[in-house]
Amino acid sequence: MKKLDAYSISIGVLGAVDTYLTATLLPLPVWVTFIAWASFFILGGKSSGLRQSIASNLTGIAIASLTLLAISRFNANPLVAAICVGVGSATMVQVSKVPLLAAIPAIVWGFASTVGTTIATGKSIATPGLANPALVAAAAMILGGVFGYLSEFWGDAMTRSSVSAERYPCLSGSG
């Protein structure tokens, strides 16, 4: 099977599973899982892409959380919010000096997903417990990365098995 066809199947099926799980069992924003899924692939996939994606996404979540806490601490007027976001943005670039965090966009996706989750849930970043938007975004980012890893693994397995069948027709049942 061609790689894109195999990935179409693995991503399509797992995308449906992800959507069902986040709509029923896991109260996580599905759009955040898909952002993390894309982050996994853009960082090259495999275990190294998963590691770098999760580390970068979680770093963005931490920076966003600190930024949102600072905004709320300083009364959330537009000027203060702009300054805090500016500092947070500069921080995202600075942390990319760490090799594991070199992919600035993946950090930004974590930041943006946290802000979006805060707005979508209507909960403050200071909300205690599992409803905290940063924890919700972090869980969704990790889940999305895992779905990315699984979809790549499954897609690659379907591609490898078809190559074996082409080389050894007796294995495919047609020889």
Buried (B, 14 or more C-beta within 10 A) or exposed (E): BEEEEBBEBBBEEBBEEBEEBBEEEBEBBBBBBBBBBBBBBBBEBBEEBBBBBBBBBBBBBBBBBBBBBBBBEEEEEEEBBEEBBEEBBEBBEEBBEEEBBBBBBBBBBBBBBBBBBBEBBEBBBEBEEEEBBBBBBBBBBBBBBBBBBBBBEBBBEBBEBBEEBEEEEEEEEEE
